[in-house]
Amino acid sequence: MCANDRETMDEQARIAAIREQARMLARENKLSDPDITRVYWFPNPEEIRLIELETTMPRSMSDAVEPFYFPASVQYNVNSPSGIAMIRPSEYRILSPPSGWGTWDEAEELEIDA
């Protein structure tokens, strides 16, 4: 196995671990806010990136999604920093994802039903 293969496997393992953290965080957010209808995860090997669709959010004042960023919180089993944004369901695919997050087509909808 060459070094590139190992690096690819390491990145895939990091992304898989972050995906699990993202799923847990999305479920917890849904439990605390039942107005969240969908959650989209933007894969990244360094941080959790979520956009949550929430029915009571005020309409966005810009053309792009604007996340809040949080440090890792090991005590709550969130071992990676995170960026989380909430938008109205009607703004899905209308607003651009944050710069550097990729496109809506690259996002994965996470299962949030408890």
Phi and psi in degrees as GROMACS dihedral restraints (atoms count N, CA, C in turn):
[ dihedral_restraints ]
;  ai    aj    ak    al  type     phi  dphi    fc
    3     4     5     6     1   -87.2    20    10
    4     5     6     7     1   168.3    20    10
    6     7     8     9     1   -61.0    20    10
    7     8     9    10     1   -37.7    20    10
    9    10    11    12     1   -62.7    20    10
   10    11    12    13     1   -39.9    20    10
   12    13    14    15     1   -63.1    20    10
   13    14    15    16     1   -42.0    20    10
   15    16    17    18     1   -64.2    20    10
   16    17    18    19     1   -42.4    20    10
   18    19    20    21     1   -63.3    20    10
   19    20    21    22     1   -41.1    20    10
   21    22    23    24     1   -63.5    20    10
   22    23    24    25     1   -43.3    20    10
   24    25    26    27     1   -64.9    20    10
   25    26    27    28     1   -40.7    20    10
   27    28    29    30     1   -62.5    20    10
   28    29    30    31     1   -43.6    20    10
   30    31    32    33     1   -65.4    20    10
   31    32    33    34     1   -41.3    20    10
   33    34    35    36     1   -62.3    20    10
   34    35    36    37     1   -39.0    20    10
   36    37    38    39     1   -66.4    20    10
   37    38    39    40     1   -40.6    20    10
   39    40    41    42     1   -64.0    20    10
   40    41    42    43     1   -42.8    20    10
   42    43    44    45     1   -63.7    20    10
   43    44    45    46     1   -41.0    20    10
   45    46    47    48     1   -63.1    20    10
   46    47    48    49     1   -41.1    20    10
   48    49    50    51     1   -66.4    20    10
   49    50    51    52     1   -41.0    20    10
   51    52    53    54     1   -67.7    20    10
   52    53    54    55     1   -36.7    20    10
   54    55    56    57     1   -58.8    20    10
   55    56    57    58     1   -42.8    20    10
   57    58    59    60     1   -65.0    20    10
   58    59    60    61     1   -40.3    20    10
   60    61    62    63     1   -63.3    20    10
   61    62    63    64     1   -40.7    20    10
   63    64    65    66     1   -62.5    20    10
   64    65    66    67     1   -42.5    20    10
   66    67    68    69     1   -61.8    20    10
   67    68    69    70     1   -44.2    20    10
   69    70    71    72     1   -63.6    20    10
   70    71    72    73     1   -45.5    20    10
   72    73    74    75     1   -64.4    20    10
   73    74    75    76     1   -41.1    20    10
   75    76    77    78     1   -62.6    20    10
   76    77    78    79     1   -43.4    20    10
   78    79    80    81     1   -63.4    20    10
   79    80    81    82     1   -43.9    20    10
   81    82    83    84     1   -62.8    20    10
   82    83    84    85     1   -42.0    20    10
   84    85    86    87     1   -63.1    20    10
   85    86    87    88     1   -40.8    20    10
   87    88    89    90     1   -63.6    20    10
   88    89    90    91     1   -40.3    20    10
   90    91    92    93     1   -62.1    20    10
   91    92    93    94     1   -37.7    20    10
   93    94    95    96     1   -85.6    20    10
   94    95    96    97     1   -16.9    20    10
   96    97    98    99     1  -138.3    20    10
   97    98    99   100     1    91.7    20    10
   99   100   101   102     1   -66.4    20    10
  100   101   102   103     1    -9.6    20    10
  102   103   104   105     1   -80.5    20    10
  103   104   105   106     1    -3.5    20    10
  105   106   107   108     1   -75.3    20    10
  106   107   108   109     1   124.0    20    10
  108   109   110   111     1  -101.4    20    10
  109   110   111   112     1   -31.7    20    10
  111   112   113   114     1  -150.3    20    10
  112   113   114   115     1   154.6    20    10
  114   115   116   117     1  -133.8    20    10
  115   116   117   118     1   131.8    20    10
  117   118   119   120     1  -114.8    20    10
  118   119   120   121     1   133.0    20    10
  120   121   122   123     1  -108.2    20    10
  121   122   123   124     1   132.5    20    10
  123   124   125   126     1  -106.3    20    10
  124   125   126   127     1   104.6    20    10
  126   127   128   129     1   -56.3    20    10
  127   128   129   130     1   137.4    20    10
  129   130   131   132     1  -160.4    20    10
  130   131   132   133     1   139.2    20    10
  132   133   134   135     1   -79.3    20    10
  133   134   135   136     1    -4.7    20    10
  135   136   137   138     1  -114.0    20    10
  136   137   138   139     1   -25.9    20    10
  138   139   140   141     1  -149.9    20    10
  139   140   141   142     1   158.9    20    10
  141   142   143   144     1   -82.7    20    10
  142   143   144   145     1   130.8    20    10
  144   145   146   147     1  -128.9    20    10
  145   146   147   148     1   111.3    20    10
  147   148   149   150     1  -125.6    20    10
  148   149   150   151     1   140.6    20    10
  150   151   152   153     1  -121.1    20    10
  151   152   153   154     1   122.0    20    10
  153   154   155   156     1  -106.9    20    10
  154   155   156   157     1   133.6    20    10
  156   157   158   159     1   -93.1    20    10
  157   158   159   160     1   122.9    20    10
  159   160   161   162     1  -133.9    20    10
  160   161   162   163     1   125.4    20    10
  162   163   164   165     1   -68.6    20    10
  163   164   165   166     1   -22.8    20    10
  165   166   167   168     1  -101.0    20    10
  166   167   168   169     1     6.6    20    10
  168   169   170   171     1   -67.3    20    10
  169   170   171   172     1   140.7    20    10
  171   172   173   174     1   -68.5    20    10
  172   173   174   175     1   156.1    20    10
  174   175   176   177     1   -61.5    20    10
  175   176   177   178     1   141.9    20    10
  177   178   179   180     1   -66.2    20    10
  178   179   180   181     1   146.7    20    10
  180   181   182   183     1   -98.8    20    10
  181   182   183   184     1     3.9    20    10
  183   184   185   186     1  -132.9    20    10
  184   185   186   187     1   178.6    20    10
  186   187   188   189     1   -91.8    20    10
  187   188   189   190     1    -5.2    20    10
  189   190   191   192     1  -127.5    20    10
  190   191   192   193     1   152.6    20    10
  192   193   194   195     1   -69.5    20    10
  193   194   195   196     1   136.2    20    10
  195   196   197   198     1  -119.9    20    10
  196   197   198   199     1   102.1    20    10
  198   199   200   201     1   -81.3    20    10
  199   200   201   202     1   161.1    20    10
  201   202   203   204     1   -99.4    20    10
  202   203   204   205     1   142.8    20    10
  204   205   206   207     1  -111.3    20    10
  205   206   207   208     1   140.6    20    10
  207   208   209   210     1  -130.7    20    10
  208   209   210   211     1   144.6    20    10
  210   211   212   213     1   -73.2    20    10
  211   212   213   214     1   166.3    20    10
  213   214   215   216     1   -59.0    20    10
  214   215   216   217     1   152.0    20    10
  216   217   218   219     1  -137.5    20    10
  217   218   219   220     1    83.7    20    10
  219   220   221   222     1   -57.6    20    10
  220   221   222   223     1   -35.6    20    10
  222   223   224   225     1   -62.8    20    10
  223   224   225   226     1   -22.0    20    10
  225   226   227   228     1  -109.2    20    10
  226   227   228   229     1    20.1    20    10
  228   229   230   231     1    61.6    20    10
  229   230   231   232     1    28.7    20    10
  231   232   233   234     1  -112.0    20    10
  232   233   234   235     1    93.6    20    10
  234   235   236   237     1   -85.7    20    10
  235   236   237   238     1    -2.8    20    10
  237   238   239   240     1  -123.8    20    10
  238   239   240   241     1   150.9    20    10
  240   241   242   243     1   -64.5    20    10
  241   242   243   244     1   160.5    20    10
  243   244   245   246     1  -139.1    20    10
  244   245   246   247     1   152.8    20    10
  246   247   248   249     1  -122.9    20    10
  247   248   249   250     1   123.8    20    10
  249   250   251   252     1  -130.8    20    10
  250   251   252   253     1   133.1    20    10
  252   253   254   255     1  -130.1    20    10
  253   254   255   256     1   150.6    20    10
  255   256   257   258     1  -123.8    20    10
  256   257   258   259     1   133.0    20    10
  258   259   260   261     1  -136.4    20    10
  259   260   261   262     1   164.8    20    10
  261   262   263   264     1   -71.1    20    10
  262   263   264   265     1   147.0    20    10
  264   265   266   267     1   -55.8    20    10
  265   266   267   268     1   -33.4    20    10
  267   268   269   270     1   -69.0    20    10
  268   269   270   271     1   -14.0    20    10
  270   271   272   273     1   -93.3    20    10
  271   272   273   274     1    -5.6    20    10
  273   274   275   276     1   -58.3    20    10
  274   275   276   277     1   128.0    20    10
  276   277   278   279     1    67.2    20    10
  277   278   279   280     1     0.6    20    10
  279   280   281   282     1   -92.8    20    10
  280   281   282   283     1   -50.0    20    10
  282   283   284   285     1   -77.9    20    10
  283   284   285   286     1   146.0    20    10
  285   286   287   288     1   -79.5    20    10
  286   287   288   289     1   141.4    20    10
  288   289   290   291     1   -60.7    20    10
  289   290   291   292     1   160.4    20    10
  291   292   293   294     1   -55.7    20    10
  292   293   294   295     1   149.4    20    10
  294   295   296   297     1   -54.5    20    10
  295   296   297   298     1   131.4    20    10
  297   298   299   300     1    87.7    20    10
  298   299   300   301     1    -5.3    20    10
  300   301   302   303     1   -87.3    20    10
  301   302   303   304     1   -15.2    20    10
  303   304   305   306     1    99.6    20    10
  304   305   306   307     1  -161.2    20    10
  306   307   308   309     1  -110.0    20    10
  307   308   309   310     1   167.0    20    10
  309   310   311   312     1   -58.6    20    10
  310   311   312   313     1   -34.0    20    10
  312   313   314   315     1   -66.3    20    10
  313   314   315   316     1   -23.6    20    10
  315   316   317   318     1   -87.4    20    10
  316   317   318   319     1   -11.8    20    10
  318   319   320   321     1   -77.6    20    10
  319   320   321   322     1   153.8    20    10
  321   322   323   324     1  -117.0    20    10
  322   323   324   325     1   128.3    20    10
  324   325   326   327     1   -75.4    20    10
  325   326   327   328     1   128.1    20    10
  327   328   329   330     1   -93.3    20    10
  328   329   330   331     1   143.8    20    10
  330   331   332   333     1   -74.3    20    10
  331   332   333   334     1   123.2    20    10
  333   334   335   336     1  -118.8    20    10
  334   335   336   337     1     1.3    20    10
  336   337   338   339     1   -70.5    20    10
  337   338   339   340     1   132.8    20    10
